[in-house]
Amino acid sequence: MIEGPRDSERRAVEALRLGMDLGLTHIDTAEMYGNGRAEKLTGEAIAGRRDEVFLVSKVLPSNASYEGTLRACERSLARLGTDHLDLYLLHWEGSYPLADTMRAMERLIDQGQIRFAGVSNFDVPQVKAAQAALRHHKLAANQVLYHLRNRGIEHKLIPYCQERQIAVVAYSPFGHEALPRLDSPAGRVLTEVAQRNGRTVRQVILNFLTRFPDVFTIPKASQPEHTRENAGGSGWTLSPEEIAALDRAFPAPNRDAPLGML
């Protein structure tokens, strides 16, 4: 979410443009963020560079009737200053029938207004329902909460999506609040791994969370320095021993856990 005071918005636009320069081309926004303000700022950032980015937005559940989804997409496209989205997501499941929302998504694909359809904050049964509701197109992605202290999706959701080539897009990869305390036992493991690789703790976290195929993170970057740091989370590999150490420090549940959501 990049909306706010104008000076903050200016820095956020600069951060997005720097991200494109650094090869961070997946840009995620939603009609909900700032009541569309984030989409307008994203449009400002990508002006003249639309072909360089993979652009994602989301429809609110309260707008996700069949006709409402079509209208919401039109509004998002206008705010973003583009004629198409690369991926359009249902932000979370609401009261409108999922079949109606997915039918609208398929129409948007057929009309060229979106390239792919997906969902957000869906657990396995909901993903199955969304897949079943799509008659002519494939469900492309599921965007969910995923960080070191919320690894429940590794139990069933990630394996299910991997088997069906559904991308898992992890939001809030650094958690709800602050990073783990670096003077805690788990925090010291993070610090040691970071020092060994010449990386920051945040870069280690991003690298660990994306160790599975087809799992991506979308860390927030409202400042250019955040963007530079995020870019350093890829392009290198944690050793099996380091992955095992992090796994012990931040253990995943070995049973079903409720899907987290912000």
C-alpha positions as CSV (number, residue, x, y, z in Angstrom):
1,M,0.0,0.0,0.0
2,I,1.7,3.2,-1.2
3,E,-0.9,5.9,-0.6
4,G,-0.4,8.5,2.1
5,P,1.1,12.0,2.4
6,R,2.3,13.3,-0.9
7,D,6.0,13.2,0.0
8,S,5.6,9.6,1.1
9,E,3.7,8.8,-2.1
10,R,6.5,10.4,-4.2
11,R,9.0,8.1,-2.5
12,A,6.8,5.1,-3.0
13,V,6.5,5.8,-6.7
14,E,10.3,6.2,-6.9
15,A,10.7,2.9,-5.1
16,L,8.4,1.2,-7.6
17,R,10.4,2.6,-10.5
18,L,13.7,1.6,-8.9
19,G,12.3,-1.9,-8.5
20,M,11.6,-2.1,-12.2
21,D,15.2,-1.0,-12.9
22,L,16.4,-3.8,-10.6
23,G,14.2,-6.4,-12.3
24,L,11.5,-6.6,-9.7
25,T,8.6,-6.6,-12.2
26,H,5.7,-8.1,-10.2
27,I,3.6,-5.2,-9.0
28,D,0.7,-5.9,-6.7
29,T,-2.1,-3.5,-5.9
30,A,-5.9,-3.6,-5.3
31,E,-9.0,-1.4,-5.6
32,M,-9.2,-1.6,-1.7
33,Y,-5.9,0.1,-1.1
34,G,-6.6,3.8,-0.4
35,N,-10.0,3.5,-2.2
36,G,-8.1,3.2,-5.5
37,R,-5.4,5.7,-4.7
38,A,-2.7,3.0,-4.7
39,E,-3.8,2.0,-8.2
40,K,-3.5,5.6,-9.4
41,L,0.0,5.9,-8.0
42,T,1.0,2.5,-9.5
43,G,-0.2,3.8,-12.8
44,E,2.0,6.9,-12.3
45,A,5.0,4.7,-11.6
46,I,4.6,2.4,-14.6
47,A,3.7,5.1,-17.1
48,G,5.7,4.5,-20.3
49,R,6.9,1.2,-18.9
50,R,3.8,-0.9,-18.8
51,D,5.4,-3.7,-20.9
52,E,8.1,-4.2,-18.3
53,V,5.9,-5.3,-15.5
54,F,3.6,-8.1,-14.4
55,L,0.6,-6.1,-13.1
56,V,-1.8,-7.5,-10.5
57,S,-4.9,-6.0,-8.9
58,K,-7.8,-7.4,-6.9
59,V,-11.6,-7.0,-6.8
60,L,-13.2,-6.5,-3.4
61,P,-15.7,-9.3,-2.3
62,S,-18.4,-6.6,-2.0
63,N,-18.0,-5.9,-5.7
64,A,-17.6,-9.4,-6.9
65,S,-21.0,-10.2,-8.4
66,Y,-20.8,-11.0,-12.1
67,E,-21.5,-7.5,-13.3
68,G,-19.8,-5.9,-10.3
69,T,-16.5,-7.7,-11.2
70,L,-16.6,-6.5,-14.7
71,R,-17.2,-2.9,-13.6
72,A,-14.6,-3.1,-10.9
73,C,-12.0,-4.2,-13.4
74,E,-12.9,-1.4,-15.7
75,R,-12.4,1.1,-12.9
76,S,-9.0,-0.5,-11.9
77,L,-7.8,-0.3,-15.5
78,A,-8.7,3.3,-15.8
79,R,-6.9,4.2,-12.5
80,L,-3.8,2.2,-13.6
81,G,-3.8,3.8,-17.1
82,T,-3.6,0.4,-18.9
83,D,-5.8,-1.7,-21.1
84,H,-5.2,-5.0,-19.3
85,L,-4.0,-6.6,-16.1
86,D,-1.7,-9.6,-16.1
87,L,-3.5,-11.1,-13.1
88,Y,-6.8,-10.3,-11.5
89,L,-7.6,-11.7,-8.1
90,L,-10.7,-12.0,-5.9
91,H,-9.3,-10.4,-2.7
92,W,-11.1,-12.9,-0.4
93,E,-14.3,-14.9,-0.6
94,G,-17.4,-13.0,0.1
95,S,-21.2,-13.4,-0.1
96,Y,-21.5,-13.4,-3.9
97,P,-21.5,-16.9,-5.5
98,L,-17.9,-17.8,-6.5
99,A,-19.2,-19.2,-9.8
100,D,-20.5,-15.7,-10.7
101,T,-17.1,-14.1,-9.9
102,M,-15.1,-16.7,-11.9
103,R,-17.5,-16.5,-14.8
104,A,-16.8,-12.7,-14.9
105,M,-13.1,-13.5,-14.7
106,E,-13.3,-15.7,-17.7
107,R,-15.2,-13.1,-19.7
108,L,-12.4,-10.6,-18.8
109,I,-9.8,-13.0,-20.1
110,D,-11.8,-13.6,-23.3
111,Q,-12.1,-9.8,-23.8
112,G,-8.3,-9.3,-23.3
113,Q,-8.8,-7.1,-20.2
114,I,-6.9,-9.6,-18.0
115,R,-4.5,-12.4,-18.9
116,F,-5.0,-14.6,-15.9
117,A,-7.5,-15.1,-13.1
118,G,-6.7,-16.0,-9.5
119,V,-7.8,-15.7,-5.9
120,S,-6.4,-14.5,-2.6
121,N,-6.7,-15.8,1.0
122,F,-8.1,-19.1,-0.2
123,D,-7.4,-22.4,1.5
124,V,-7.4,-25.8,-0.3
125,P,-11.2,-26.3,-0.3
126,Q,-11.8,-22.8,-1.6
127,V,-9.1,-23.2,-4.3
128,K,-10.8,-26.4,-5.4
129,A,-14.1,-24.5,-5.6
130,A,-12.6,-21.7,-7.7
131,Q,-11.0,-24.3,-10.0
132,A,-14.3,-26.0,-10.5
133,A,-16.0,-22.7,-11.3
134,L,-13.7,-22.0,-14.1
135,R,-14.9,-23.7,-17.3
136,H,-12.5,-22.6,-20.0
137,H,-9.5,-21.2,-18.2
138,K,-7.0,-22.3,-15.5
139,L,-6.7,-20.8,-12.0
140,A,-3.3,-19.1,-12.1
141,A,-2.5,-18.0,-8.6
142,N,-3.5,-17.9,-4.9
143,Q,-2.1,-15.0,-2.8
144,V,-1.9,-15.8,0.9
145,L,-0.2,-14.7,4.1
146,Y,3.2,-16.5,4.6
147,H,6.1,-15.7,6.9
148,L,8.4,-17.5,9.2
149,R,5.9,-17.6,12.1
150,N,3.0,-18.5,9.8
151,R,4.1,-21.5,7.8
152,G,0.8,-23.5,7.9
153,I,0.4,-23.3,4.1
154,E,3.4,-25.6,3.7
155,H,1.3,-28.5,5.1
156,K,-1.3,-28.8,2.4
157,L,-1.8,-25.6,0.4
158,I,1.6,-25.3,-1.2
159,P,1.8,-29.0,-2.2
160,Y,-1.7,-28.8,-3.6
161,C,-1.0,-25.7,-5.7
162,Q,2.4,-27.1,-6.8
163,E,0.8,-30.2,-8.2
164,R,-1.6,-28.1,-10.2
165,Q,0.8,-25.4,-11.3
166,I,-1.0,-22.7,-9.3
167,A,1.4,-20.0,-8.2
168,V,1.5,-19.2,-4.5
169,V,2.1,-15.5,-4.0
170,A,3.2,-14.7,-0.4
171,Y,2.2,-11.4,1.1
172,S,3.6,-9.9,4.3
173,P,6.7,-12.1,4.2
174,F,8.2,-10.3,7.2
175,G,5.1,-10.9,9.4
176,H,2.4,-8.8,11.0
177,E,4.6,-6.6,13.1
178,A,8.4,-6.6,13.6
179,L,10.9,-9.2,12.5
180,P,11.8,-11.9,15.0
181,R,13.9,-10.5,17.8
182,L,17.5,-10.9,16.7
183,D,18.7,-11.5,20.2
184,S,16.4,-14.5,20.6
185,P,17.6,-18.0,19.8
186,A,15.7,-18.1,16.5
187,G,16.9,-14.5,15.7
188,R,20.5,-15.5,16.2
189,V,20.1,-18.3,13.7
190,L,18.8,-15.8,11.2
191,T,21.7,-13.4,11.9
192,E,24.3,-16.2,11.6
193,V,22.9,-17.3,8.2
194,A,22.8,-13.7,7.0
195,Q,26.4,-13.1,8.0
196,R,27.6,-16.3,6.4
197,N,26.1,-15.3,3.1
198,G,26.9,-11.6,3.3
199,R,23.2,-10.8,3.3
200,T,20.7,-9.0,5.5
201,V,18.2,-10.8,7.7
202,R,15.3,-9.7,5.4
203,Q,17.1,-11.1,2.4
204,V,17.5,-14.4,4.1
205,I,13.8,-14.5,5.0
206,L,12.8,-13.8,1.4
207,N,15.2,-16.5,0.1
208,F,13.9,-19.1,2.5
209,L,10.2,-18.4,1.8
210,T,10.8,-18.8,-2.0
211,R,12.8,-22.0,-1.8
212,F,9.8,-23.9,-3.2
213,P,9.1,-23.8,-6.9
214,D,6.3,-21.5,-7.9
215,V,6.2,-19.6,-4.6
216,F,6.8,-15.9,-4.9
217,T,6.9,-13.1,-2.3
218,I,5.6,-9.5,-2.6
219,P,7.3,-7.6,0.2
220,K,6.2,-4.0,0.7
221,A,8.7,-1.4,-0.5
222,S,7.6,2.1,0.2
223,Q,11.2,3.5,0.2
224,P,14.0,3.0,-2.4
225,E,16.3,1.5,0.2
226,H,13.6,-1.2,0.9
227,T,13.5,-2.0,-2.8
228,R,17.2,-2.4,-3.0
229,E,17.2,-4.7,0.0
230,N,14.3,-6.8,-1.3
231,A,16.1,-7.2,-4.6
232,G,18.9,-8.9,-2.8
233,G,16.6,-11.7,-1.6
234,S,17.0,-13.6,-4.9
235,G,19.8,-14.6,-7.2
236,W,21.5,-16.8,-4.6
237,T,20.8,-20.1,-2.7
238,L,20.7,-21.1,0.9
239,S,22.6,-24.3,1.6
240,P,20.6,-27.4,2.7
241,E,22.2,-27.1,6.1
242,E,21.1,-23.4,6.4
243,I,17.5,-24.3,5.3
244,A,17.4,-27.1,7.9
245,A,18.7,-24.6,10.6
246,L,16.0,-22.1,9.8
247,D,13.4,-24.8,9.7
248,R,14.3,-25.8,13.2
249,A,14.4,-22.2,14.4
250,F,10.9,-21.5,12.9
251,P,9.2,-24.8,12.7
252,A,6.2,-25.3,10.5
253,P,3.1,-27.0,12.0
254,N,2.9,-30.7,11.3
255,R,-0.9,-30.6,11.2
256,D,-3.7,-28.5,9.6
257,A,-3.6,-24.9,10.7
258,P,-6.1,-22.1,10.0
259,L,-5.1,-20.0,7.0
260,G,-3.8,-16.6,8.2
261,M,-5.1,-13.4,6.8
262,L,-4.4,-9.7,7.3
